[in-house]
């Protein structure tokens, strides 16, 4: 009786904790510099490395059979050896290489509003700081917008959205 109960506890814990474990394994580049958010599927397919290399922002695909699995409709990003399928594409994102991927905190934030250069803040915030929401105002001889602030030396990145 106890063994059956214990097995039930382990199964329940697995289903509760498995989604959190999967999130921890998502590589930073899988969001395409914060371009995509709300991960809906991960498909492991090592055979695709020959066609797609180490990284490919494929964009939207309507879903269907892929690599012996059923892929969901969404925005597909290849990071060897897996496809990451996202539900949301930010209408405003910086994908021109000027914004480091870490500034979106692995897709935690999207819709970049502002970049404020402020090299003097390196002494206070180091190389990186996920400061969180601030209502905006004067900062570093500029006017900072309300939003989610992330420090990646030597700039502040202000985001409109915090993705759950």
C-alpha positions in Angstrom: 0.0 0.0 0.0 2.8 2.4 0.9 4.7 1.6 -2.3 1.6 2.4 -4.4 1.1 5.7 -2.5 4.8 6.6 -2.9 4.7 5.9 -6.6 1.7 8.1 -6.9 3.6 10.9 -5.2 6.5 10.6 -7.5 4.3 10.6 -10.6 2.4 13.7 -9.3 5.7 15.5 -8.6 7.0 14.6 -12.1 4.0 16.2 -13.8 4.2 19.3 -11.6 8.0 19.8 -11.9 8.6 18.7 -15.5 7.6 21.9 -17.2 10.0 23.9 -15.0 12.9 21.6 -15.8 12.2 21.9 -19.5 12.3 25.8 -19.2 15.7 25.7 -17.6 17.1 23.8 -20.6 16.1 26.4 -23.2 19.2 28.0 -24.7 19.3 31.8 -24.7 19.5 32.0 -28.5 16.3 30.0 -28.9 14.3 33.2 -28.5 16.1 34.9 -31.4 17.3 37.8 -29.3 13.9 38.1 -27.5 12.0 38.1 -30.8 9.8 35.2 -29.6 8.1 34.3 -26.4 5.7 31.7 -24.8 7.4 28.4 -25.7 4.8 25.8 -26.7 6.9 22.9 -28.0 10.5 21.5 -28.2 11.2 18.9 -30.9 14.6 17.2 -30.7 15.8 16.3 -34.2 19.6 15.9 -34.4 19.3 14.9 -38.1 18.4 18.5 -39.0 21.8 19.8 -38.1 23.0 18.9 -41.6 20.4 21.2 -43.1 20.2 24.0 -40.6 23.6 24.2 -38.9 23.7 25.4 -35.3 21.1 28.1 -35.5 18.2 29.2 -37.8 15.4 31.6 -37.2 12.9 29.8 -39.5 9.9 32.0 -38.7 6.3 31.0 -38.8 5.3 27.5 -39.9 1.7 26.2 -39.7 2.8 22.9 -38.2 2.5 19.3 -39.2 4.6 16.2 -39.4 8.3 16.8 -38.7 11.1 14.5 -37.7 8.7 11.7 -36.8 6.6 14.0 -34.6 3.8 16.5 -34.9 5.0 20.0 -34.8 2.7 22.7 -33.6 1.9 25.9 -35.5 4.1 28.8 -34.3 7.5 30.5 -34.8 10.2 28.0 -35.2 13.8 28.5 -34.1 16.5 25.8 -34.6 19.3 25.6 -32.0 21.1 22.3 -32.6 19.8 19.7 -31.8 16.3 20.9 -31.3 13.5 23.0 -32.7 11.9 25.6 -30.3 8.3 26.5 -31.3 7.0 29.8 -29.9 3.5 31.2 -29.7 4.2 34.9 -29.7 6.4 37.1 -32.0 7.1 40.6 -30.6 5.8 43.3 -33.0 8.8 45.4 -32.1 12.1 43.7 -31.5 15.7 44.5 -32.1 17.1 41.7 -34.3 19.8 43.7 -36.1 22.6 42.5 -33.8 22.7 45.8 -31.7 20.9 44.2 -28.8 22.6 41.3 -27.0 20.4 38.3 -26.5 21.0 38.5 -22.7 19.2 41.9 -22.7 15.8 40.1 -23.2 16.7 37.7 -20.3 16.1 34.6 -22.4 12.8 35.8 -23.7 11.5 37.1 -20.3 11.0 40.5 -21.9 9.8 41.6 -25.4 8.9 44.7 -27.4 12.0 46.9 -26.9 11.0 50.5 -26.2 14.3 52.2 -25.5 18.1 51.8 -25.2 19.8 54.3 -22.9 23.6 54.4 -22.9 24.9 55.1 -19.4 28.5 53.7 -19.0 28.7 55.3 -15.5 26.2 52.7 -14.2 28.8 49.9 -14.6 30.1 50.8 -11.1 26.7 50.2 -9.5 25.2 47.4 -11.7 28.3 45.5 -13.0 27.9 43.7 -16.3 24.3 42.6 -16.0 21.2 43.4 -13.8 17.6 42.4 -14.4 16.2 45.4 -12.6 12.6 44.8 -13.3 9.8 47.4 -13.7 10.4 51.1 -13.2 7.9 53.9 -13.9 10.4 55.9 -15.9 11.8 59.4 -15.5 15.1 61.2 -15.5 18.1 58.8 -15.7 21.7 59.4 -16.7 20.9 62.8 -18.2 18.1 61.3 -20.3 14.4 60.5 -19.9 13.8 56.8 -19.4 10.5 55.3 -20.4 8.3 53.2 -18.1 8.9 49.5 -18.6 11.1 46.6 -17.6 14.7 47.6 -17.3 17.6 45.4 -18.0 21.2 46.5 -17.6 23.8 45.0 -20.0 26.9 47.2 -19.8 27.1 49.9 -21.0 23.3 50.3 -21.8 19.9 50.1 -20.2 17.3 48.2 -22.3 13.7 49.1 -21.5 11.0 46.5 -22.5 7.3 47.0 -22.8 6.3 43.4 -22.0 7.2 40.8 -19.4 6.4 37.4 -20.8 5.1 34.7 -18.5 
